[in-house]
Amino acid sequence: MNTNVSTGTIARTAALAVTLLNMILTAAGKNPLPFSDTDAYSAVSTAATAVTAVIAWWKNNSFTENAKKADKYMQELNNEESDF
């Protein structure tokens, strides 16, 4: 058994479980979420903005000439490695 389950797999499985539970409770006439649609929209919008901000911040954003040269050099090194 492989014990190296990725974080993405765990997150997707948890999201699936929550959404399935929500659908079952909604079909049974229950209100599983103790907040309004507007609150849910705001929460999803905030989460999407936060995730986008973290991704944009985390990625290598090269502004200076030296940083751009270093990126080009790194790309050349990566291309050399893929030739083997």
NORWOMO-V287845 format. One line per field, one symbol per residue. ss: DSSP state (H for helix, E for strand, - for the rest). Layout:
ss: ???
//
This chain:
ss: ------HHHHHHHHHHHHHHHHHHHHH---------HHHHHHHHHHHHHHHHHHHHHH------HHHHHHHHHHHHHHHHHH--
//
